[in-house]
Amino acid sequence: MAHASLLCHWPRHCNSSYHPTNKEIIGPNFRTIYLPFTALFVLIAALHAALLLFLEYGFTEAFFVEVYLGNFVISLLFLWGLLAAFSRYSHYVAWLYILASGLKFALFFLLLWPLFKQDGAVSVLEKTSFLIPYFTGLFLETGILISKLNKI
């Protein structure tokens, strides 16, 4: 009969609380992470849309759909990637987060900046229509990662 500590090298014999991918601490959960992330992002988008309607701006002049959808998808992908890397590289998550934020900003200049510069100038409306969803994703990602890092 093998000793229990020797069997712990095989994942199915280990106590799950000692496994490095313990879902209670590290693994992302749809109800606790992605659903609130999506709900808050949609809430901010709805408030921003209401403000645009109140100020009588059109969604097309602010590139509202493109900017929000792009920021949401990119933020969600980066969040998924950071949380997936969390189990192996928890000590480097902050650096990965900074790299992902810089990459998201670089994607803005590659994809959205040409749209904003079509008329020759970037208006305050266009700037705020980018910055509001960008900072929404940034703050939500930061809050989620801080809560995960505090559980280590």
HELIX and SHEET records of a PDB file:
HELIX    1   1 ALA A    4  LEU A    7  1                                   4    
HELIX    2   2 PRO A   11  HIS A   13  5                                   3    
HELIX    3   3 SER A   16  TYR A   18  5                                   3    
HELIX    4   4 PHE A   30  TYR A   34  3                                   5    
HELIX    5   5 LEU A   35  PHE A   54  1                                  20    
HELIX    6   6 PHE A   64  PHE A   86  1                                  23    
HELIX    7   7 SER A   90  TYR A   92  5                                   3    
HELIX    8   8 VAL A   93  LEU A  107  1                                  15    
HELIX    9   9 PHE A  108  LEU A  112  3                                   5    
HELIX   10  10 TRP A  113  PHE A  116  1                                   4    
HELIX   11  11 LYS A  117  ASP A  119  5                                   3    
HELIX   12  12 VAL A  124  ASN A  150  1                                  27    
END                                                                             
